[in-house]
Amino acid sequence: MIHTVSTGEVVTVYSAYEVEDTVTAVRKVFENEFSADPSDPGYIPYEDLTEAIVIGWVKDALGTTVVSDTEAEVQAAFDVKKQEIENPTEADGLPWVEEEE
């Protein structure tokens, strides 16, 4: 998050996610610019911002379609990775070396 030091005004919020699997690597970065006027009734000082507030701003700026599509992509990649961890198809090691636990 980039903000103006003298006023605390949030200028830019970056959000990103990165998903990798054995076939593809996906990285998306979203950049949202905000211009908050301290005289606006909904203005929140920088020091009072919370993670939930900023996530709400970003989701509102991206729109429901982008948010739901992005969440679906991340969930699908998570499900694949979880499946790979729980049911590995490959393993490292040497048959003559005892594995440490």
C-alpha distances in whole Angstrom, upper triangle without the diagonal:
4,6,10,12,15,14,11,11,7,8,6,4,6,9,12,15,18,22,25,28,31,32,28,25,22,18,16,13,12,10,10,10,10,13,14,17,18,21,20,22,19,16,15,14,10,12,14,11,12,11,14,13,9,11,14,12,11,15,16,15,16,19,22,23,20,19,23,23,20,21,25,24,22,25,28,26,26,30,31,29,31,34,34,34,36,39,38,41,41,41,41,44,47,50,52,49,49,45,43,42
4,7,9,12,12,9,9,6,6,5,6,8,12,15,18,21,25,27,31,34,34,31,27,24,21,19,15,14,11,11,9,10,11,13,15,16,20,20,22,19,16,15,14,10,13,15,13,15,14,17,15,12,15,17,14,14,17,18,16,18,21,24,26,23,22,25,26,23,24,28,27,25,28,31,29,29,33,34,33,34,38,37,37,40,42,42,44,44,44,44,47,50,53,55,52,51,48,46,45
4,6,9,8,6,5,4,5,7,9,12,15,18,22,24,28,31,35,38,38,34,31,28,24,22,18,17,14,12,10,10,10,10,13,13,17,17,19,17,14,13,11,8,11,13,12,14,15,17,15,13,16,17,15,15,19,19,17,20,23,26,28,25,24,28,29,26,27,30,30,28,31,34,33,32,36,37,36,37,41,41,40,43,45,45,47,47,47,47,50,53,56,58,55,54,51,49,48
4,6,6,5,5,6,7,10,12,15,19,22,25,28,32,34,38,41,41,38,34,31,28,25,22,20,17,15,13,11,10,11,12,12,16,17,19,18,14,14,11,9,12,15,14,17,18,21,18,16,19,20,18,18,22,22,20,23,26,29,31,28,27,31,32,29,30,34,34,32,35,37,36,36,40,41,40,41,44,44,44,46,49,49,51,50,51,50,53,57,60,61,58,58,54,52,51
4,6,5,8,9,10,13,15,17,21,24,27,30,33,36,40,43,43,40,36,33,30,28,24,23,20,18,16,15,14,14,14,14,17,19,21,20,16,15,11,9,11,14,14,17,19,22,19,18,21,22,20,21,25,25,23,26,29,31,34,31,30,34,35,32,33,36,36,34,37,39,38,38,41,42,41,42,45,45,45,47,50,49,52,51,51,51,53,57,60,61,58,57,54,52,50
4,6,8,11,12,15,18,21,24,27,30,33,37,40,43,46,46,43,39,37,33,31,27,26,22,21,18,16,14,14,13,12,15,17,20,19,15,15,12,11,12,15,16,19,21,24,21,20,23,24,22,23,27,26,25,28,31,33,36,33,32,36,37,35,35,39,39,37,40,42,41,41,44,46,44,45,49,49,48,50,53,53,55,55,55,54,57,60,64,65,62,61,57,55,54
4,5,9,11,14,16,19,22,26,29,32,36,39,43,46,46,42,39,36,32,30,26,24,21,19,16,14,12,10,10,8,12,14,16,15,12,11,8,8,11,13,14,17,19,21,18,17,21,22,19,21,24,23,22,25,28,31,33,31,30,34,35,33,33,37,37,35,38,41,40,40,43,45,43,44,48,48,47,50,52,52,55,55,55,55,57,61,64,65,62,61,58,56,54
4,6,9,12,13,17,19,23,26,29,33,36,39,42,43,39,36,33,29,27,23,21,18,17,14,12,11,10,10,9,13,14,16,14,11,9,6,5,8,10,10,14,16,18,15,14,18,18,16,18,21,21,20,23,25,28,30,28,27,31,32,30,30,34,34,32,34,37,37,36,39,41,40,41,44,44,44,46,49,49,51,51,51,51,54,57,60,62,59,58,54,52,50
4,6,9,11,15,18,21,25,28,31,35,38,42,41,38,35,32,28,25,22,19,16,14,11,9,7,6,8,8,11,12,14,13,9,9,7,7,10,12,11,14,16,17,14,13,16,17,14,16,19,18,17,20,23,25,28,26,25,28,30,28,28,32,32,31,33,36,35,35,38,40,39,40,43,44,43,46,48,48,51,51,51,51,54,58,61,62,59,59,55,53,51
4,6,8,11,14,18,21,24,28,31,35,38,38,34,31,28,24,22,18,16,13,10,8,6,7,7,10,11,14,14,16,13,10,10,9,7,11,12,10,13,13,15,12,10,13,14,11,12,16,16,14,17,20,22,25,22,21,25,26,24,25,29,28,27,30,32,32,31,35,36,35,37,40,40,40,42,45,45,47,47,48,48,51,54,57,59,56,55,52,50,48
4,7,10,14,17,21,24,27,30,34,37,37,33,30,26,23,20,16,14,10,8,6,5,6,8,11,13,16,15,18,16,13,13,13,11,14,15,13,16,16,17,15,12,15,16,12,12,16,16,14,16,19,22,24,21,21,25,26,23,25,28,28,27,30,32,31,32,35,36,35,37,40,40,40,43,45,45,47,47,48,48,51,54,57,59,56,56,52,51,49
4,7,10,13,17,20,23,26,30,33,33,29,26,23,19,16,13,10,7,6,4,6,8,11,14,16,19,18,20,18,15,15,15,12,16,17,14,15,14,16,14,11,13,14,11,10,14,14,12,14,17,20,21,19,18,22,23,20,22,25,24,23,26,29,28,28,32,33,32,34,37,37,37,39,42,41,43,43,44,44,47,51,54,56,53,53,49,48,46
4,7,10,14,17,20,24,27,30,30,27,23,20,17,14,10,8,6,5,6,8,11,12,16,18,21,19,21,18,16,15,15,12,15,16,12,13,11,13,12,8,9,11,9,8,11,12,11,12,15,18,19,16,15,19,20,17,18,22,21,20,23,25,24,25,28,29,28,30,33,33,33,36,38,38,40,40,41,41,44,48,51,53,50,50,46,45,43
4,7,10,13,17,20,24,27,27,23,20,17,13,10,7,6,5,6,9,11,14,16,20,21,24,23,24,21,20,18,18,16,18,19,15,15,13,14,14,10,10,13,11,9,12,14,12,12,15,18,18,15,14,18,18,15,16,20,19,17,20,23,21,22,25,26,25,27,30,30,30,33,35,35,37,37,37,38,41,45,48,50,47,47,43,42,41
4,7,11,14,17,21,24,24,20,17,14,11,8,6,5,7,8,11,13,17,19,22,24,27,25,26,22,21,20,20,18,19,19,16,15,12,13,13,10,9,12,11,8,10,13,11,11,14,15,16,13,12,15,15,12,13,16,15,14,17,19,18,18,22,23,22,24,27,27,27,29,32,32,33,34,35,35,39,42,45,47,45,44,40,39,38
4,7,10,13,17,20,20,17,13,11,7,6,4,6,9,11,15,17,20,22,26,27,30,28,29,26,25,23,24,21,23,23,19,18,14,16,17,13,12,15,14,11,12,15,14,12,15,16,16,13,12,15,14,10,12,15,13,11,15,17,15,16,19,20,19,21,24,24,24,27,29,28,30,30,31,32,35,39,42,44,42,41,38,37,35
4,7,10,14,17,17,14,11,8,6,6,7,9,12,15,18,20,24,26,29,31,34,31,32,29,28,26,27,24,25,25,22,20,16,17,19,16,13,16,17,13,14,17,16,14,17,17,16,13,12,14,13,9,10,12,10,8,12,13,11,12,16,16,15,17,20,20,20,23,25,25,26,27,28,29,32,36,38,41,39,38,35,34,33
4,7,10,14,14,11,7,6,4,7,9,12,15,18,21,24,27,29,33,34,37,35,36,32,31,30,30,27,28,28,25,23,19,20,22,19,17,20,20,17,17,21,20,17,20,20,19,15,15,16,14,11,12,13,10,8,12,13,10,11,14,14,13,16,18,18,18,21,23,22,24,24,25,26,29,33,35,38,36,35,32,32,31
4,7,10,11,8,6,5,6,9,12,15,18,21,24,27,31,32,36,37,40,38,39,35,34,33,33,30,31,31,28,26,22,23,25,22,19,22,23,19,19,23,22,19,21,21,19,16,16,16,14,11,12,12,9,7,10,10,7,8,11,11,10,13,15,14,15,18,19,19,20,21,22,23,27,30,33,36,34,33,30,30,29
4,7,8,6,4,6,8,12,15,18,21,24,28,30,34,36,39,41,44,42,42,39,38,36,37,34,35,35,31,29,25,26,28,26,23,26,27,23,23,26,26,23,25,24,22,20,19,19,17,14,15,15,11,10,12,11,8,9,12,10,9,12,14,12,14,17,18,16,17,18,19,20,24,27,30,32,31,31,28,28,27
4,5,6,6,9,12,15,18,21,25,27,31,34,37,39,43,44,47,45,45,42,41,39,40,37,38,38,34,32,28,29,31,29,26,29,30,26,26,29,29,25,27,26,24,22,21,21,18,16,16,15,12,11,13,11,7,9,11,8,7,11,12,10,12,15,15,14,14,14,16,18,22,25,27,30,29,29,26,27,26
4,6,8,11,14,18,21,24,28,31,34,37,41,42,46,48,51,48,49,45,45,43,44,41,41,41,38,36,32,33,35,33,30,32,33,30,29,33,32,29,30,29,27,25,25,24,21,20,20,19,15,15,16,14,11,13,14,10,10,13,13,10,13,16,15,13,12,12,15,16,20,23,25,28,27,28,25,26,26
4,7,10,14,17,20,23,27,30,33,36,40,42,46,47,50,48,49,45,45,43,44,41,42,42,39,36,33,33,35,33,30,32,33,29,29,32,31,28,29,28,26,23,24,23,20,19,20,18,15,15,17,14,11,14,15,12,12,16,15,13,16,19,18,16,15,15,18,20,23,26,28,31,31,31,29,30,30
4,6,10,13,17,20,23,26,30,33,36,38,42,44,47,44,45,42,41,40,41,38,39,39,36,33,30,30,32,30,27,29,30,26,25,29,28,24,26,25,23,20,21,21,17,16,17,16,12,13,15,13,10,13,15,12,12,16,16,15,17,20,20,18,18,18,21,22,26,29,31,34,33,34,31,32,31
4,7,10,13,17,20,23,27,30,33,35,39,41,44,42,43,39,38,37,37,34,36,36,32,30,27,28,29,27,24,27,27,23,23,26,25,22,24,24,22,19,19,20,17,14,16,16,12,12,15,13,10,13,15,13,13,16,17,16,18,21,21,20,20,20,22,23,26,30,32,35,33,34,31,31,31
4,7,10,13,17,20,23,26,30,32,36,38,40,38,39,36,35,34,34,32,33,33,30,28,24,25,26,23,21,23,24,20,20,23,21,18,20,20,18,15,16,16,14,11,13,13,10,10,13,12,10,13,15,14,14,17,19,18,20,22,23,22,23,23,25,26,30,33,36,38,37,37,34,34,33
4,7,10,13,17,20,23,26,29,32,34,37,35,36,33,32,30,31,28,30,30,26,25,21,23,24,21,18,21,21,17,18,21,19,16,19,19,18,14,15,16,14,11,13,14,11,11,14,14,12,14,17,17,16,19,21,20,22,25,26,25,26,26,27,28,32,35,38,40,38,38,35,35,34
4,7,10,13,17,20,23,25,29,31,34,32,33,30,29,28,28,26,28,28,24,23,20,20,21,18,16,18,18,14,14,17,15,13,15,16,15,11,12,14,12,9,12,14,11,11,15,15,14,16,19,19,18,21,23,23,24,27,28,28,29,29,31,32,35,39,41,44,42,42,38,38,37
4,7,10,13,16,20,22,26,28,31,29,30,27,26,25,25,23,25,25,21,21,18,19,19,15,14,17,15,12,13,16,14,12,15,17,16,12,13,15,14,11,14,16,14,13,17,18,17,18,21,22,21,24,26,26,27,29,31,31,32,32,33,34,37,41,44,46,44,44,40,40,39
4,7,10,13,17,19,23,25,27,25,27,24,23,22,23,21,23,23,19,19,16,17,17,13,12,14,12,9,10,12,10,8,12,14,14,10,11,14,13,11,13,16,15,15,18,20,19,20,23,24,24,26,28,29,29,32,33,33,35,35,36,37,41,44,47,49,47,47,43,43,41
4,7,10,13,16,20,22,25,23,25,22,20,20,21,18,21,21,18,18,16,17,16,12,12,14,12,9,11,13,10,9,13,16,16,13,14,17,17,14,17,20,19,18,21,23,22,23,27,27,27,29,32,32,32,35,37,37,38,39,40,40,44,47,50,52,50,50,46,45,44
4,7,10,13,16,19,21,19,21,18,17,17,18,16,19,19,16,17,15,16,14,11,11,12,9,7,10,10,7,8,12,15,16,13,13,17,18,16,18,21,20,20,23,25,25,25,28,30,29,31,34,34,35,37,39,39,41,41,42,43,47,50,53,55,53,52,49,48,46
4,7,10,13,16,18,17,19,17,15,16,16,15,18,19,16,17,16,17,15,12,13,14,10,9,13,12,9,11,14,18,19,17,17,21,21,19,21,24,24,24,27,29,28,29,32,33,33,35,37,38,38,41,43,43,44,45,46,46,50,53,56,58,56,55,52,51,49
4,6,10,12,15,13,15,13,11,12,13,12,16,16,14,16,16,16,13,11,13,13,9,10,13,12,9,12,15,18,20,18,18,22,23,21,23,26,26,25,28,31,30,31,34,35,35,36,39,40,40,42,44,45,47,47,48,49,52,56,58,60,58,57,53,52,50
4,6,10,12,11,14,12,10,12,13,12,16,16,15,17,18,18,15,13,16,15,12,13,16,14,12,16,18,21,23,22,22,25,26,25,26,30,30,29,32,34,34,34,37,39,39,40,43,44,44,46,48,48,50,51,52,52,55,59,62,64,61,60,57,55,54
4,6,9,7,10,9,6,8,10,10,14,14,13,16,17,17,14,13,16,15,12,14,17,15,14,17,19,22,25,23,23,26,28,26,27,31,31,30,33,35,35,35,38,40,40,41,44,45,45,46,49,49,52,52,53,53,57,60,63,65,62,61,58,56,54
4,5,5,9,9,7,10,10,12,15,15,15,18,20,20,16,16,19,18,15,18,20,18,17,21,22,25,28,27,26,30,31,30,31,34,35,34,36,39,39,39,42,44,43,44,48,48,48,50,53,53,55,56,56,57,60,64,66,68,65,65,61,59,57
4,5,8,9,6,8,8,10,13,13,14,17,20,20,16,16,20,19,16,19,22,20,20,23,25,27,30,29,28,31,33,32,32,36,37,36,37,41,41,40,43,45,44,45,48,49,49,51,53,54,56,57,57,58,61,64,67,69,66,65,61,59,57
4,6,9,7,10,11,14,16,16,16,20,22,22,19,19,22,21,18,22,24,21,21,25,26,29,32,31,30,33,35,34,34,38,39,38,40,43,43,43,45,48,47,48,51,52,52,53,56,57,59,60,60,61,64,68,70,72,69,68,64,62,60
4,6,5,9,11,14,17,15,15,18,21,20,16,17,20,18,16,19,21,18,18,22,23,25,28,28,27,30,32,31,32,35,36,35,37,40,40,40,43,45,45,45,48,50,49,51,54,54,57,58,58,59,62,66,68,70,68,67,63,61,59
4,6,9,12,15,17,15,15,18,20,19,15,17,20,17,16,19,21,18,19,23,23,25,28,28,27,30,32,31,31,35,36,35,37,40,41,40,42,45,45,45,48,50,49,50,53,54,57,58,58,59,62,66,69,71,68,66,63,61,58
4,6,10,13,15,12,12,14,17,15,12,13,16,14,12,16,17,15,16,20,20,22,25,25,23,26,29,28,28,31,33,32,33,36,37,36,39,41,41,41,44,46,45,47,49,50,53,54,55,56,59,62,65,67,64,63,59,57,55
4,7,9,12,10,10,13,16,15,12,13,16,14,12,16,18,16,16,20,21,23,26,26,24,27,30,28,28,32,33,32,33,37,37,36,39,41,41,41,44,46,45,47,49,50,53,53,54,55,58,61,64,66,63,62,58,56,54
4,6,8,6,7,10,13,13,9,11,14,13,12,15,17,16,17,20,21,23,27,25,24,27,29,27,27,31,32,30,32,35,35,34,37,39,39,39,42,43,43,44,47,48,51,51,51,52,55,59,61,63,60,59,55,53,51
4,6,5,7,10,13,15,12,12,16,16,14,17,20,19,19,22,24,26,29,28,26,29,31,29,29,33,33,32,33,37,36,35,38,41,39,40,43,44,43,45,48,49,51,52,52,52,55,58,61,63,59,58,55,52,50
4,5,5,9,11,13,11,11,14,15,14,16,19,19,19,21,23,26,28,26,24,28,30,27,27,31,31,29,31,34,34,33,36,38,37,37,41,42,40,42,45,46,48,49,48,49,51,55,58,59,56,55,51,49,47
4,6,8,11,14,12,12,16,17,16,18,21,21,21,24,26,28,31,29,26,29,31,29,28,32,33,30,32,35,35,33,36,39,37,37,41,42,40,42,45,46,48,49,48,48,51,54,57,58,55,54,50,48,46
4,6,10,11,10,11,14,15,14,17,19,19,20,23,24,26,29,27,25,28,30,28,27,31,32,29,31,34,34,32,35,38,36,36,40,41,40,41,45,45,48,48,48,49,51,55,57,59,56,54,51,48,46
4,7,8,6,7,10,11,11,13,15,16,17,19,21,22,25,24,21,24,26,24,23,27,28,26,27,31,30,29,32,35,33,33,37,38,37,38,42,42,45,45,46,46,49,52,55,57,54,52,48,46,44
4,5,5,6,9,10,11,13,14,16,17,19,20,21,24,22,19,22,24,22,21,25,26,23,24,28,28,26,29,31,30,30,34,35,34,35,38,39,42,42,42,43,46,50,52,54,51,49,45,43,41
4,6,5,6,9,10,11,12,14,15,16,18,19,21,20,17,19,21,19,17,21,22,19,21,24,24,22,25,28,27,27,30,31,30,32,35,35,38,39,39,40,43,46,49,51,48,46,42,41,38
4,6,5,6,9,10,10,12,14,15,16,16,19,18,15,17,20,18,16,20,21,19,20,24,24,22,25,28,27,27,30,31,30,32,35,36,39,40,40,41,44,48,50,52,49,48,44,42,40
4,6,5,6,9,10,11,12,14,15,16,20,18,16,18,21,19,18,22,23,21,23,26,26,25,28,30,30,30,33,35,34,35,38,39,42,43,43,44,47,51,53,55,52,51,47,46,43
4,5,5,6,9,10,11,12,14,16,18,17,14,17,19,17,17,21,21,20,21,25,25,24,27,29,28,29,32,33,33,34,37,38,40,41,41,42,45,49,52,54,51,50,46,44,42
4,5,5,6,8,10,11,12,13,15,14,11,14,16,14,13,17,18,16,18,21,21,20,23,26,25,25,29,30,29,31,34,35,37,38,39,40,43,47,49,51,49,47,44,42,40
4,5,5,6,9,10,11,11,14,14,11,14,16,15,14,18,19,18,19,23,23,23,25,28,27,28,31,32,32,33,36,37,40,41,42,43,46,50,52,55,52,51,47,46,43
4,6,5,6,9,10,12,15,14,12,15,17,16,16,20,21,20,21,24,25,25,27,30,29,30,33,34,34,36,38,39,41,42,43,45,48,52,54,56,54,53,49,48,45
4,5,5,6,9,11,13,11,9,13,14,13,13,17,17,17,19,22,22,22,25,27,26,27,30,31,32,33,36,36,38,39,40,42,45,49,51,53,51,50,46,45,43
4,5,5,6,7,10,8,6,10,12,11,11,14,16,15,17,19,20,20,23,25,25,26,29,30,31,32,34,35,37,39,40,41,45,48,51,53,51,50,46,45,43
4,6,5,7,10,10,9,12,14,14,14,17,19,19,20,23,24,24,26,28,29,30,32,34,34,36,38,39,41,42,44,45,48,52,54,57,55,54,50,49,47
4,6,9,11,10,10,13,14,14,15,18,19,19,21,23,24,25,27,29,29,31,33,34,35,37,39,39,41,42,44,45,48,52,54,57,55,54,50,49,48
4,7,8,6,7,10,11,10,12,15,15,16,18,20,21,22,24,26,26,28,30,31,32,34,36,36,38,39,41,42,46,49,52,54,52,52,48,47,45
4,6,6,6,9,10,11,12,14,16,17,18,20,22,23,24,26,27,28,30,32,33,34,36,37,39,40,42,44,47,51,53,56,54,53,49,49,47
4,6,5,6,8,10,10,12,14,15,16,18,20,21,22,24,26,26,28,30,31,32,34,35,37,39,41,43,46,50,52,55,53,52,48,48,45
4,5,5,6,8,10,10,12,14,15,16,18,20,21,23,24,25,27,29,30,31,33,34,35,37,39,41,45,48,50,53,52,51,47,47,45
4,6,5,6,8,10,10,12,14,15,17,18,20,21,23,24,26,27,29,30,31,32,33,35,37,39,43,46,48,51,49,49,45,45,43
4,6,5,6,9,10,11,12,14,15,16,18,20,21,22,24,26,27,28,30,31,33,34,36,38,41,45,47,50,48,47,43,43,41
4,5,5,6,9,10,10,12,14,15,16,18,20,21,22,24,25,26,28,29,31,33,35,37,41,44,46,49,47,46,43,42,40
4,6,5,6,9,10,11,12,14,15,17,18,20,21,23,24,26,27,28,29,31,33,35,39,42,44,47,46,45,42,42,40
4,5,5,6,9,10,11,12,14,16,17,18,20,21,23,24,26,26,28,29,31,33,37,40,42,45,43,43,39,39,37
4,5,5,6,9,10,10,12,14,15,16,18,20,21,22,24,25,27,29,30,32,36,39,41,44,42,41,38,37,35
4,6,5,6,9,10,10,12,14,15,16,18,20,21,22,23,25,27,29,31,35,39,40,43,42,41,37,37,35
4,5,5,6,9,10,11,12,14,15,17,19,20,21,22,23,25,27,29,33,36,38,41,40,39,36,36,34
4,5,5,6,9,10,11,12,14,15,16,18,20,20,22,24,25,27,31,34,36,39,37,37,33,33,31
4,5,5,6,9,10,10,12,14,15,16,18,19,21,23,25,27,31,34,36,39,37,36,33,32,30
4,5,5,6,9,10,11,13,14,15,16,17,19,21,23,26,29,33,34,38,36,35,32,32,31
4,5,5,6,9,10,11,12,14,15,16,17,19,21,23,27,30,32,35,33,33,29,30,28
4,5,5,6,8,10,10,12,14,15,17,19,20,22,26,29,31,34,32,31,28,28,26
4,6,5,6,9,10,10,12,13,16,18,20,22,26,29,31,34,32,31,28,28,26
4,5,5,6,9,10,10,11,13,15,17,20,23,27,28,31,30,29,26,27,25
4,5,5,6,9,10,10,12,14,15,17,21,24,26,29,28,27,23,24,22
4,5,5,6,8,10,13,14,16,18,21,25,26,29,27,26,23,23,21
4,5,5,6,8,10,13,15,18,21,24,25,28,27,26,23,23,22
4,6,5,5,7,9,11,14,18,21,22,25,24,23,20,21,20
4,6,6,9,10,11,13,16,20,21,24,22,21,18,18,17
4,6,10,12,12,15,18,21,22,25,23,22,19,19,17
4,6,9,11,14,17,20,20,23,23,21,19,20,18
4,6,7,11,14,17,17,21,20,19,16,18,17
4,7,11,14,16,17,20,20,20,18,20,20
4,7,10,13,14,17,17,17,15,18,18
4,7,10,11,14,13,14,11,14,15
4,7,10,12,11,12,10,12,14
4,7,9,7,9,8,11,13
4,6,5,8,9,12,15
4,6,7,9,13,15
4,7,9,13,16
4,6,9,13
4,7,10
4,6
4
